[in-house]
Amino acid sequence: MDIRKLDAFCRIVELKSFTKAAQAMQLSQPTVSDHIRHLEEELGQKLVDRRGRVAEPTPVGRLLYNYASKILRLQQETLQALVQYSGQFVGNLLIGASTIPGTFILPSIISRFRQQYPDIKTIVRISGSRTVAQKVLDGEYDLGLVGAMWNERGLEWHPLFADTLVLVTYPGGFAHNGQAIPVSDILAEPFVFREQGSGTRKSIAQILESKGYRESDLHEAAQFGSNEAVKEAVKAGVGISMLSRRSIAGELKWGALIAIPLDDVSGERPFYLVTRKNKALAPIATAFAEHLRKEADQGDASLR
């Protein structure tokens, strides 16, 4: 069995689509379809059922997937062992990250990583958590670091770092006496949101749900596509919001923003390393993932 055909088959099973599998492998859809047709002819078994736009493995296809994913993982592990033996870590590492880890965690970690592997070029793409996760699943990114987790077949989530969301306002804005306030006190206040799909927004929704409220119970005054834009909107008096303490450390220190404690709300949230399930990382991605875990173990933001 050709390893390329097995790879195409596994991509189809994981992505449930011939089109998405072709895009992930940077092949034409007819080529991917030919791979599956030849594999089915070679084995004398139907492996994939097309149900409209959704592709599902047949019972024998599910059996093959279990073994094929192991074969592909073993192939990557073999290449990794050979590269590690030679000590030649060279190439590009493409990482997807949501705003906070991409802006406030990864830069210093990458700097220390380059001290050990100076010939690896690290490229970080910053976008929403769901976008990052999807691109990891599609094989476009080697790995991801995001601030939210959900059920997604084909992905694994590993908590590494932590952050704290804090309620913030501008000086002279939301009136309070410095004491912790109940969540109910902020429902009528104009609130500045991140976009749908961001880890920050998902965490805010989880905090509200823990207190018996929904995201829609907040009075949405504006929505922005980045943490920096939300921060500037709060400083400009558009409304209050909840932001990463990492991202507003300077503003809190100099008094440009004020943090308001919420009653019985810690605001802590994890950041997750996201990788493809049943798919061994490339050697340089493995080296970086191990570096991330060491940094998490040694840092005060570690969850481990």
PADO-343742 format. One line per 10 residues: number of its first residue (from 1); for each residue x, y negated, z negated of N, C-alpha, C. Coordinates in Angstrom, 1 decimal. Each point is the difference from the previous one (the first is absolute). Layout:
BEGIN
NUM) X/Y/Z/X/Y/Z/X/Y/Z | ...
// end
This chain:
BEGIN
1) 0.8/1.2/0.0/-0.8/-1.2/0.0/0.9/-1.3/0.0 | -0.3/-0.9/0.9/0.7/-1.2/0.1/-0.3/-0.9/-1.2 | 1.1/-0.5/-0.6/-0.2/-0.9/-1.2/-0.8/-1.2/0.3 | 0.1/-0.5/1.3/-0.7/-1.2/0.3/-1.5/0.2/0.1 | -0.4/1.2/0.5/-1.4/0.4/0.0/-0.5/0.2/-1.4 | 0.7/0.5/-0.9/-0.4/0.2/-1.4/-0.2/-1.4/-0.6 | 1.0/-0.9/0.3/-0.1/-1.4/-0.6/-1.3/-0.7/0.5 | -0.3/0.2/1.3/-1.2/-0.6/0.6/-1.3/0.6/-0.7 | 0.0/1.3/-0.2/-1.1/0.6/-0.6/-0.2/-0.5/-1.4 | 1.1/-0.1/-0.8/-0.2/-0.5/-1.4/-0.4/-1.4/0.0
11) 0.4/-0.8/0.9/-0.4/-1.4/0.0/-1.5/-0.1/0.3 | -0.5/0.8/0.9/-1.4/0.1/0.3/-0.9/0.4/-1.2 | 0.5/1.0/-0.7/-0.7/0.5/-1.2/-0.1/-1.1/-1.1 | 1.2/-0.7/-0.2/0.1/-1.0/-1.0/-0.8/-1.3/0.3 | 0.0/-0.4/1.3/-0.6/-1.2/0.4/-1.4/0.2/0.6 | -0.4/1.3/0.2/-1.3/0.3/0.5/-0.3/-0.6/1.4 | 1.0/-0.2/0.7/-0.2/-0.7/1.3/1.2/0.3/1.0 | -0.3/0.3/1.2/1.0/0.1/1.0/0.6/-1.3/0.4 | -0.8/-1.0/0.0/0.4/-1.4/0.4/1.0/-0.5/-1.1 | -0.4/0.1/-1.3/0.9/-0.5/-1.0/1.3/0.8/-0.1
21) -0.1/1.3/0.2/1.2/0.8/0.0/1.0/-0.4/1.1 | -0.6/-0.3/1.2/0.8/-0.4/1.1/0.7/-1.3/-0.3 | -0.7/-1.0/-0.6/0.5/-1.3/-0.3/1.1/0.2/-1.1 | -0.2/0.9/-1.0/1.0/0.2/-1.0/1.3/0.6/0.5 | -0.1/0.8/1.1/1.1/0.7/0.5/0.6/-0.8/1.2 | -0.6/-1.1/0.4/0.4/-0.8/1.1/0.0/0.8/1.3 | -1.1/0.8/0.2/-0.2/0.8/1.2/-1.3/-0.4/0.6 | -0.2/0.5/1.2/-1.3/-0.2/0.6/-1.0/1.0/-0.5 | -1.3/-0.3/0.0/-1.0/0.9/-0.5/0.0/1.3/0.9 | 0.1/-0.1/1.3/0.1/1.3/0.8/1.2/0.9/-0.4
31) 1.1/-0.6/-0.3/1.2/0.8/-0.5/-0.4/0.7/-1.3 | -0.6/-0.7/-0.9/-0.3/0.7/-1.3/-1.1/1.1/0.3 | -0.9/-0.3/0.9/-1.0/1.0/0.3/0.6/1.2/0.6 | 1.0/-0.2/0.9/0.7/1.1/0.6/0.8/0.8/-1.0 | 0.6/-0.6/-1.0/0.7/0.7/-1.1/-1.0/1.0/-0.7 | -1.2/-0.5/-0.3/-0.9/0.9/-0.7/-0.5/1.1/0.9 | -0.3/-0.4/1.3/-0.5/1.1/0.9/1.1/1.1/0.2 | 1.3/-0.4/0.1/1.0/1.0/0.2/0.2/0.8/-1.3 | -0.2/-0.6/-1.1/0.2/0.7/-1.3/-1.2/1.0/-0.1 | -1.2/-0.4/0.3/-1.1/0.9/0.0/0.1/1.2/0.9
41) 0.5/-0.3/1.2/0.3/1.1/1.0/1.0/0.9/-0.5 | 1.1/-0.5/-0.6/1.1/0.8/-0.5/-0.5/0.9/-1.1 | -0.9/-0.5/-0.9/-0.4/0.8/-1.1/-1.3/0.8/0.3 | -0.7/-0.4/1.1/-1.2/0.7/0.3/-1.1/-0.3/-1.0 | 0.0/-1.2/-0.6/-1.0/-0.4/-1.0/-0.4/-1.5/0.2 | -1.3/-0.3/-0.3/-0.4/-1.4/0.1/0.4/-0.6/-1.4 | 0.7/-1.1/0.1/0.5/-0.6/-1.2/-0.7/-1.3/-0.5 | -0.6/-0.7/1.0/-0.6/-1.3/-0.4/-1.4/-0.1/0.7 | -1.0/-0.4/-0.8/-1.3/-0.3/0.5/-0.2/-1.5/0.1 | -0.5/-0.5/1.1/-0.3/-1.4/0.2/-1.4/-0.2/-0.2
51) -0.3/-0.8/-1.0/-1.4/-0.4/-0.4/-0.2/-1.5/0.2 | -0.4/-0.3/1.2/0.0/-1.4/0.4/1.4/-0.6/0.0 | 0.3/-1.0/-0.8/1.3/-0.6/0.0/0.9/0.6/-1.2 | -0.6/0.9/-0.7/0.7/0.6/-1.2/0.5/1.4/0.4 | 1.3/0.3/-0.2/0.6/1.3/0.2/0.2/0.7/-1.3 | -0.5/1.2/-0.1/0.1/0.8/-1.2/0.6/1.4/0.4 | 0.9/0.5/-0.9/0.6/1.3/0.2/-1.0/1.1/-0.1 | 0.1/1.0/0.8/-0.8/1.3/-0.2/0.6/0.7/-1.2 | -0.7/1.1/-0.4/0.5/0.8/-1.2/1.5/0.4/0.3 | 0.2/0.5/1.2/1.4/0.5/0.3/0.9/-1.2/0.2
61) -0.5/-1.2/0.4/0.7/-1.2/0.0/0.5/-0.5/-1.4 | -0.9/0.2/-0.9/0.4/-0.4/-1.4/1.1/0.9/-0.5 | -0.1/1.3/0.3/1.1/1.0/-0.3/1.3/-0.4/0.6 | 0.0/-0.4/1.3/1.2/-0.4/0.7/0.5/-1.3/-0.6 | -0.8/-0.9/-0.4/0.4/-1.3/-0.5/0.8/0.2/-1.3 | -0.4/0.9/-0.9/0.7/0.3/-1.2/1.5/0.4/0.3 | 0.1/0.9/1.0/1.4/0.4/0.3/0.8/-1.0/0.8 | -0.7/-0.6/1.0/0.6/-1.0/0.8/0.6/-1.2/-0.8 | -0.8/-0.4/-1.0/0.5/-1.2/-0.8/1.3/0.4/-0.8 | 0.0/1.3/-0.4/1.2/0.5/-0.7/1.2/0.1/0.9
71) -0.2/0.4/1.3/1.0/0.1/1.0/0.6/-1.4/0.2 | -0.9/-1.0/0.2/0.4/-1.4/0.3/0.8/-0.6/-1.2 | -0.5/0.3/-1.2/0.7/-0.4/-1.2/1.4/0.6/-0.1 | 0.1/1.3/0.3/1.3/0.6/-0.1/0.9/-0.5/1.1 | -0.5/-0.4/1.1/0.8/-0.6/1.1/0.6/-1.3/-0.6 | -0.8/-0.9/-0.6/0.5/-1.2/-0.5/1.0/0.2/-1.2 | -0.3/1.0/-0.8/0.9/0.2/-1.1/1.4/0.5/0.5 | 0.0/0.8/1.1/1.2/0.4/0.6/0.8/-1.1/0.5 | -0.6/-0.9/0.8/0.7/-1.2/0.5/0.5/-0.9/-1.2 | -0.8/-0.1/-1.0/0.4/-0.8/-1.1/1.2/0.6/-0.7
81) 0.0/1.3/-0.2/1.2/0.6/-0.6/1.2/-0.2/0.8 | -0.1/0.1/1.3/1.2/-0.2/0.9/0.5/-1.4/-0.1 | -0.9/-1.0/0.0/0.4/-1.4/-0.1/0.6/-0.3/-1.3 | -0.6/0.6/-1.1/0.6/-0.3/-1.3/1.4/0.7/-0.1 | 0.2/1.1/0.6/1.3/0.7/0.0/1.0/-0.9/0.7 | -0.4/-0.6/1.1/1.0/-0.8/0.8/0.2/-1.4/-0.6 | -1.0/-0.4/-0.8/0.1/-1.3/-0.6/-0.3/-1.2/0.9 | -0.6/0.3/1.2/-0.2/-1.0/1.0/-1.5/-0.5/0.0 | -0.2/-0.9/-0.9/-1.4/-0.6/-0.1/0.1/-1.3/0.8 | -0.6/0.1/1.2/0.0/-1.1/1.0/-1.4/-0.1/0.6
91) -0.5/-1.2/0.2/-1.2/-0.1/0.7/-1.0/-1.0/-0.6 | -1.2/0.0/0.5/-1.0/-1.0/-0.5/-1.0/0.7/-0.9 | -0.3/-0.7/-1.1/-1.0/0.5/-1.0/-1.2/-1.0/0.0 | -1.2/0.5/0.4/-1.1/-0.9/0.2/-1.0/0.3/-1.2 | -0.2/-1.0/-0.8/-0.8/0.1/-1.2/-1.2/-1.0/0.1 | -1.2/0.6/-0.4/-1.1/-0.9/-0.1/-0.3/-0.3/-1.4 | -0.3/-1.3/-0.3/-0.3/-0.4/-1.4/-1.1/-1.0/-0.1 | -0.8/0.2/-1.1/-0.9/-1.1/-0.3/0.7/-1.2/-0.5 | -0.7/-1.1/-0.2/0.6/-1.3/-0.2/0.9/0.0/-1.2 | -0.5/0.4/-1.2/0.8/-0.1/-1.2/1.3/0.8/0.0
101) -0.1/1.3/0.3/1.3/0.8/0.0/0.9/-0.5/1.2 | -0.6/-0.3/1.1/0.8/-0.5/1.1/0.7/-1.3/-0.2 | -0.6/-0.8/-0.8/0.6/-1.4/-0.3/0.9/0.0/-1.2 | -0.5/0.7/-1.1/0.7/-0.2/-1.3/0.7/1.2/-0.5 | -0.2/1.2/0.6/0.7/1.2/-0.5/1.1/0.5/0.9 | -0.4/0.1/1.3/0.9/0.6/1.0/1.3/-0.7/0.3 | 0.0/-1.4/0.1/1.3/-0.7/0.4/1.2/0.4/-0.9 | -0.2/-0.1/-1.3/1.2/0.3/-0.8/0.4/1.5/0.0 | -1.0/0.8/0.1/0.2/1.5/0.1/0.8/0.3/1.3 | -0.4/-0.6/1.1/0.6/0.2/1.3/1.5/-0.5/-0.1
111) 0.2/-1.1/-0.7/1.3/-0.5/-0.1/1.0/1.0/-0.7 | -0.5/0.6/-1.0/0.8/1.0/-0.7/0.1/1.3/0.8 | -1.0/0.3/0.8/0.1/1.2/0.9/1.0/-0.2/1.0 | 0.2/-1.2/0.6/0.9/-0.2/1.0/1.5/0.0/-0.5 | 0.1/-0.1/-1.3/1.4/0.1/-0.5/0.5/1.5/0.1 | -1.0/0.9/0.0/0.4/1.4/0.1/-0.1/0.5/1.5 | -0.9/-0.6/0.8/-0.2/0.4/1.4/0.0/-1.3/0.9 | 1.1/-0.5/0.2/0.1/-1.3/0.7/-0.4/0.1/1.5 | 0.0/1.2/0.6/-0.3/0.2/1.4/-1.4/0.3/0.3 | -0.9/0.0/-1.1/-1.4/0.1/0.2/-0.7/-1.3/0.1
121) -0.7/-0.3/1.1/-0.7/-1.2/0.1/-1.5/0.2/-0.5 | -0.3/-0.8/-1.0/-1.4/0.2/-0.6/-0.9/-1.1/0.5 | -1.1/0.4/0.6/-1.1/-0.9/0.5/-1.2/0.2/-0.8 | -0.5/-1.1/-0.6/-1.2/0.0/-0.8/-1.1/-0.8/0.7 | -1.2/0.7/0.2/-1.2/-0.6/0.5/-1.0/-0.2/-1.1 | -0.4/-1.2/-0.2/-0.9/-0.3/-1.1/-1.5/-0.2/0.5 | -0.9/0.8/-0.6/-1.4/-0.2/0.4/-0.8/0.6/-1.1 | -1.3/0.1/0.2/-0.9/0.6/-1.0/0.3/1.5/-0.3 | -0.4/0.4/-1.2/0.3/1.4/-0.4/-0.6/1.0/0.9 | -1.2/-0.2/0.5/-0.7/1.0/0.9/0.7/0.0/1.3
131) 0.5/-1.1/0.5/0.7/0.0/1.3/1.3/0.7/-0.1 | 0.7/-0.2/-1.2/1.3/0.6/-0.2/-0.2/1.5/0.0 | -1.0/0.5/-0.8/-0.3/1.4/-0.2/-0.3/0.7/1.4 | -0.8/-0.7/0.8/-0.4/0.5/1.3/1.3/0.2/0.9 | 0.9/-1.0/-0.1/1.1/0.1/0.9/1.0/1.0/-0.5 | 0.1/0.3/-1.3/0.7/1.1/-0.5/-0.6/1.3/0.5 | -1.3/0.1/-0.1/-0.7/1.2/0.5/0.3/0.3/1.5 | 0.0/-1.1/0.7/0.2/0.1/1.5/1.4/0.3/0.4 | 0.9/-0.1/-1.0/1.4/0.2/0.3/0.8/-1.2/0.5 | -0.7/-1.2/0.0/0.6/-1.3/0.4/1.0/-0.5/-1.0
141) -0.3/0.2/-1.3/0.9/-0.4/-1.1/0.6/1.3/-0.6 | 1.3/-0.1/-0.5/0.6/1.1/-0.6/-0.6/0.3/-1.4 | -0.4/-1.1/-0.7/-0.6/0.1/-1.3/-0.6/-1.3/-0.3 | -0.8/-0.1/-1.1/-0.7/-1.2/-0.4/0.1/-0.2/-1.5 | -0.2/-1.3/-0.4/-0.1/-0.3/-1.4/-1.2/-1.0/-0.1 | -1.0/0.5/-0.7/-1.3/-0.7/0.0/-0.6/-0.1/-1.4 | -1.0/-0.9/-0.2/-0.6/-0.2/-1.3/-1.3/0.6/-0.2 | -0.4/1.0/0.8/-1.3/0.6/-0.2/0.1/1.5/0.5 | -0.9/0.8/-0.5/0.0/1.4/0.3/-1.4/0.5/0.3 | -0.2/0.8/0.9/-1.4/0.6/0.3/0.2/1.4/0.6
151) -1.0/0.7/0.2/0.0/1.4/0.5/0.2/-0.1/1.6 | 1.1/0.5/0.4/0.4/0.0/1.5/0.7/1.2/0.3 | -0.7/0.9/0.7/0.6/1.3/0.4/1.3/-0.3/0.9 | 1.1/0.6/-0.4/1.2/-0.2/0.8/1.0/-0.9/-0.7 | -0.4/-0.6/-1.1/0.9/-1.0/-0.7/0.2/0.5/-1.5 | 1.2/-0.3/-0.5/0.3/0.2/-1.4/0.4/-1.3/-0.6 | -0.4/-0.2/-1.3/0.2/-1.3/-0.7/0.8/0.3/-1.3 | 1.1/-0.8/-0.2/0.9/0.2/-1.1/0.1/-1.3/-0.8 | -0.6/-0.1/-1.2/0.2/-1.3/-0.7/1.4/-0.2/-0.5 | 0.5/-1.2/0.3/1.4/-0.3/-0.3/0.1/-1.3/-0.9
161) -0.6/-1.1/0.5/0.2/-1.3/-0.7/-1.4/-0.5/-0.5 | 0.1/-1.0/-0.9/-1.2/-0.5/-0.5/0.0/-1.5/0.1 | -1.2/-0.6/0.0/-0.2/-1.5/0.0/-1.2/-0.3/-0.9 | -0.2/-1.3/-0.3/-1.1/-0.4/-0.7/-0.8/-1.1/0.7 | -1.3/0.2/0.1/-0.9/-1.0/0.6/-0.4/-0.9/-1.1 | 0.1/-1.3/0.2/-0.5/-1.0/-1.0/-0.9/-1.0/0.6 | -1.0/-0.4/-0.8/-1.0/-1.0/0.4/0.7/-1.3/0.0 | 0.0/-0.8/1.0/0.7/-1.3/0.1/-0.9/-1.1/0.4 | 0.3/-1.2/-0.5/-0.7/-1.2/0.5/1.0/-1.1/0.0 | -0.4/-1.2/0.6/1.0/-1.1/0.0/-0.3/-0.9/-1.3
171) 1.0/-0.8/-0.4/-0.1/-0.8/-1.2/-1.2/-0.9/0.2 | -0.9/0.0/-1.0/-1.2/-0.8/0.0/-1.1/0.7/0.7 | 0.2/1.2/0.4/-1.1/0.7/0.7/-1.0/0.7/-1.0 | -0.1/1.3/0.1/-0.9/0.8/-0.8/0.3/-0.3/-1.5 | -1.0/-0.4/-0.7/0.2/-0.4/-1.4/0.0/1.2/-0.9 | 1.0/0.1/-0.9/0.1/1.0/-0.9/0.9/-0.4/-1.2 | 0.0/0.7/-1.1/0.7/-0.5/-1.2/1.3/0.8/-0.2 | 0.4/0.8/1.0/1.2/0.8/-0.2/-0.3/1.4/-0.5 | -1.2/0.2/-0.4/-0.3/1.3/-0.5/-0.5/0.9/1.1 | 0.0/1.3/-0.2/-0.4/1.0/1.0/-1.5/-0.2/0.2
181) -0.5/0.0/1.3/-1.4/-0.2/0.3/-0.5/1.3/0.6 | -1.3/0.2/-0.1/-0.7/1.2/0.6/0.0/-0.2/1.6 | -0.1/1.1/0.7/-0.1/-0.1/1.4/-1.2/-0.7/0.5 | -1.1/0.1/-0.8/-1.2/-0.6/0.4/0.1/-1.6/0.1 | 1.0/-0.6/-0.7/0.2/-1.4/0.1/0.5/-0.5/1.3 | 0.5/0.9/0.8/0.6/-0.5/1.3/-0.9/0.3/1.2 | -1.2/0.6/-0.2/-0.8/0.4/1.1/-0.6/-1.2/0.8 | -0.3/-1.1/-0.7/-0.6/-1.1/0.6/1.1/-1.0/0.6 | 1.2/0.3/-0.3/1.1/-1.0/0.4/0.4/0.3/1.5 | 0.3/-1.0/0.8/0.5/0.2/1.4/1.3/0.9/-0.1
191) 0.0/1.1/0.8/1.1/0.9/0.0/0.6/0.1/1.3 | 1.4/0.1/0.0/0.7/0.1/1.3/0.5/1.4/0.1 | -0.4/0.7/1.2/0.3/1.4/0.2/1.1/0.2/1.0 | 0.7/1.1/-0.1/0.8/0.5/1.1/-0.9/0.7/1.0 | 0.5/0.4/1.2/-0.8/0.6/1.0/-0.4/1.4/-0.4 | -1.0/0.6/0.7/-0.4/1.3/-0.2/1.2/1.0/0.4 | 0.2/1.0/-0.8/1.0/1.0/0.3/1.3/-0.3/-0.8 | 0.1/-1.2/-0.7/1.2/-0.3/-0.7/0.0/0.8/-1.4 | 1.2/0.4/-0.5/0.0/0.7/-1.3/-0.4/-0.9/-1.1 | 0.3/-1.3/0.1/-0.4/-1.0/-1.1/-1.5/0.0/-0.1
201) -0.7/-0.1/1.2/-1.5/-0.1/-0.1/-0.6/1.3/-0.5 | 0.6/1.2/0.4/-0.5/1.2/-0.5/0.2/0.1/-1.6 | 1.1/-0.5/-0.5/0.2/0.0/-1.4/-1.0/-0.9/-0.8 | -0.3/-1.1/0.6/-1.0/-0.9/-0.6/-1.3/0.7/-0.1 | -0.4/0.7/1.1/-1.3/0.7/0.0/0.0/1.1/-1.1 | 1.1/0.7/-0.2/0.1/1.0/-1.0/-0.1/-0.6/-1.4 | 0.6/-1.2/-0.2/-0.2/-0.6/-1.3/-1.4/-0.4/-0.3 | -0.7/-0.5/1.0/-1.4/-0.4/-0.1/-0.9/1.2/-0.3 | 0.3/1.1/0.7/-0.8/1.2/-0.1/0.2/0.6/-1.4 | 1.2/-0.2/-0.6/0.2/0.5/-1.4/-0.8/-0.7/-1.0
211) -0.5/-1.2/0.4/-0.8/-0.8/-0.9/-1.5/0.0/0.4 | -0.3/0.8/0.9/-1.4/0.1/0.4/-0.5/-1.0/1.1 | 1.0/-0.6/0.7/-0.3/-1.0/1.0/0.5/0.5/1.4 | -0.5/-0.7/1.0/0.4/0.3/1.4/0.8/-1.2/0.5 | 0.7/0.2/1.1/0.7/-1.1/0.6/-0.9/-1.1/0.5 | -1.2/0.4/0.5/-1.0/-0.9/0.5/-0.6/-0.9/-1.1 | 0.3/0.3/-1.3/-0.5/-0.8/-1.1/0.8/-1.3/-0.2 | 1.2/0.0/0.6/0.8/-1.2/0.0/-0.5/-1.0/1.0 | 0.2/-1.3/-0.2/-0.3/-1.0/0.9/1.1/-0.3/0.9 | 0.0/0.6/1.2/1.2/-0.1/0.9/0.0/-1.4/0.7
221) 1.0/-0.8/-0.3/0.2/-1.3/0.6/0.8/0.0/1.2 | 1.0/0.9/0.1/0.8/0.1/1.2/0.7/1.3/0.0 | 0.6/0.3/1.2/0.7/1.3/0.2/1.3/-0.3/0.8 | 1.1/0.5/-0.4/1.3/-0.2/0.7/0.7/1.3/0.3 | 0.8/0.0/1.0/0.7/1.2/0.4/1.4/0.2/-0.6 | 0.4/-0.8/-1.0/1.2/0.3/-0.7/0.0/-0.5/-1.4 | 0.9/0.5/-0.9/0.0/-0.4/-1.4/0.4/-1.5/-0.1 | 1.0/-0.4/0.8/0.4/-1.4/0.0/-1.1/-1.0/0.3 | -0.8/0.4/1.0/-1.2/-0.9/0.3/-1.0/-0.1/-1.1 | -0.2/1.2/-0.7/-0.9/0.0/-1.1/0.5/-0.9/-1.1
231) 1.3/0.1/-0.3/0.7/-0.8/-1.0/-0.2/-1.5/0.3 | 0.3/-0.4/1.2/-0.1/-1.4/0.4/-1.4/-0.5/-0.1 | -1.0/0.9/0.3/-1.4/-0.4/-0.1/-0.4/-0.2/-1.4 | 0.5/0.8/-0.9/-0.3/-0.2/-1.5/0.6/-1.3/-0.5 | 1.3/-0.2/0.4/0.6/-1.3/-0.4/-0.7/-1.2/0.6 | -0.6/0.1/1.1/-0.7/-1.1/0.7/-1.4/-0.2/-0.6 | -0.5/0.9/-0.9/-1.2/-0.1/-0.7/-1.2/0.6/0.8 | 0.3/0.9/0.9/-1.1/0.7/0.7/-0.8/0.9/-0.9 | 0.7/0.6/-1.0/-0.7/0.9/-0.9/1.0/0.7/-0.9 | -0.4/1.0/-0.8/0.8/0.8/-0.8/0.3/1.3/0.8
241) 1.0/0.8/-0.5/0.2/1.3/0.7/0.8/0.9/-1.0 | 0.3/1.2/0.5/0.9/0.9/-0.7/1.1/0.3/0.8 | 1.3/-0.3/-0.5/1.2/0.2/0.8/1.0/0.8/-0.8 | 1.0/0.5/0.8/1.1/0.7/-0.6/0.8/-0.9/-0.8 | 0.3/0.5/-1.2/0.9/-0.8/-0.9/1.4/-0.2/0.6 | 0.4/1.0/0.8/1.3/-0.1/0.7/0.0/-1.2/1.0 | -1.1/-0.2/0.6/-0.1/-1.0/1.1/-0.1/-1.5/-0.6 | -0.4/-0.1/-1.2/-0.3/-1.4/-0.5/0.9/-0.3/-1.3 | 1.0/0.8/-0.1/0.9/-0.3/-1.2/0.5/-1.4/0.0 | 0.4/-0.5/1.1/0.5/-1.4/0.0/-1.1/-1.0/-0.3
251) -1.1/0.1/0.6/-1.2/-0.9/-0.2/-0.4/0.0/-1.5 | 0.0/1.2/-0.6/-0.4/0.1/-1.4/1.1/-0.7/-0.9 | 1.3/0.2/0.4/1.0/-0.6/-0.8/0.0/-1.6/0.0 | -0.3/-0.5/1.2/0.0/-1.5/0.2/-1.3/-0.6/-0.2 | -1.1/0.8/-0.3/-1.3/-0.6/-0.3/-0.8/-0.3/1.2 | 0.4/0.4/1.2/-0.8/-0.2/1.2/-1.3/0.9/0.0 | 0.0/1.1/-0.7/-1.1/0.8/-0.2/-0.1/0.4/-1.5 | -1.2/0.4/-0.4/-0.2/0.4/-1.4/-0.7/1.4/0.1 | 0.6/0.9/-0.8/-0.6/1.4/-0.2/-1.0/0.0/-1.1 | -1.1/0.6/0.3/-1.1/0.2/-1.0/-0.2/1.4/-0.3
261) 0.2/0.4/-1.3/-0.2/1.4/-0.3/-1.4/0.5/0.0 | -0.2/1.2/0.5/-1.4/0.5/0.0/-0.1/1.0/-1.1 | -1.2/0.0/-0.6/-0.2/0.9/-1.2/0.0/1.4/0.4 | 0.9/0.8/-0.7/0.0/1.5/0.2/0.3/0.4/1.5 | 0.9/-0.8/0.7/0.4/0.3/1.3/1.5/-0.2/0.1 | 0.7/1.2/0.3/1.5/-0.1/0.0/0.5/-0.6/1.3 | -0.8/0.3/1.1/0.4/-0.5/1.3/1.2/0.8/0.6 | 0.5/1.0/-0.6/1.2/0.7/0.5/-0.5/0.9/1.2 | 0.8/0.0/1.0/-0.3/0.9/1.2/1.3/0.5/0.5 | 0.0/1.2/0.6/1.2/0.7/0.5/0.2/-0.4/1.5
271) 1.3/0.2/0.4/0.3/0.0/1.4/0.4/1.4/0.4 | -0.4/0.4/1.2/0.2/1.4/0.4/0.9/0.1/1.2 | 0.9/1.0/-0.1/0.8/0.4/1.2/-1.0/1.0/0.8 | -0.2/-0.4/1.3/-0.9/0.8/0.8/0.8/0.7/1.1 | -0.2/1.4/0.1/0.6/0.8/1.0/-1.0/0.9/0.6 | 0.4/0.6/1.2/-0.9/0.9/0.6/0.1/1.4/-0.7 | -1.1/0.6/-0.2/-0.1/1.3/-0.6/0.5/1.1/1.0 | 0.7/1.0/-0.5/0.5/1.1/0.8/0.9/-0.5/1.1 | 0.7/-1.1/-0.2/0.9/-0.5/1.0/1.3/-0.5/-0.7 | 1.1/0.7/0.2/1.2/-0.4/-0.7/0.5/-1.3/0.6
281) 0.5/-0.9/-0.9/0.5/-1.3/0.4/1.3/0.2/0.8 | 0.2/-1.0/0.9/1.3/0.0/0.7/1.1/-0.2/-1.0 | 1.2/0.4/0.3/1.1/-0.2/-1.0/0.2/-1.3/-0.6 | 0.0/-1.1/0.8/0.1/-1.3/-0.6/-1.2/-0.4/-0.8 | -1.2/0.4/0.4/-1.2/-0.3/-0.8/0.1/0.8/-1.4 | 0.5/1.2/0.1/0.2/0.7/-1.3/0.9/-0.7/-0.9 | 1.1/-0.5/0.5/1.0/-0.7/-0.8/-0.6/-1.2/-0.6 | -0.8/-0.7/0.8/-0.6/-1.2/-0.6/-1.1/0.3/-1.1 | -0.8/1.1/0.3/-1.0/0.4/-1.0/0.7/0.4/-1.3 | 1.1/0.7/0.1/0.7/0.3/-1.3/0.6/-1.2/-0.7
291) 0.4/-1.0/0.8/0.5/-1.3/-0.5/-1.1/-0.7/-0.7 | -1.2/0.0/0.6/-1.2/-0.6/-0.7/-0.3/0.6/-1.3 | 0.0/1.4/-0.1/-0.3/0.7/-1.2/1.0/-0.4/-1.1 | 1.3/-0.1/0.4/1.0/-0.3/-1.0/-0.2/-1.4/-0.5 | -0.3/-0.9/0.9/-0.3/-1.4/-0.4/-1.2/-0.1/-1.0 | -1.0/0.8/0.3/-1.2/0.0/-0.8/0.3/0.6/-1.4 | 0.9/1.0/0.0/0.4/0.7/-1.3/0.8/-1.0/-0.9 | 0.8/-0.8/0.7/0.9/-1.0/-0.8/-0.7/-1.3/-0.3 | -1.1/-0.4/0.7/-0.5/-1.3/-0.1/-1.1/0.0/-1.1 | -0.3/-1.2/-0.5/-1.0/-0.2/-1.1/-1.4/0.1/0.6
301) -0.1/0.0/1.3/-1.3/0.1/0.7/-0.4/1.5/0.3 | 0.8/0.9/-0.4/-0.2/1.4/0.3/-1.3/0.6/-0.6 | -0.6/0.9/0.7/-1.2/0.7/-0.5/0.4/1.4/-0.5 | 1.2/0.4/0.2/0.4/1.4/-0.2/0.6/0.2/-1.3
// end
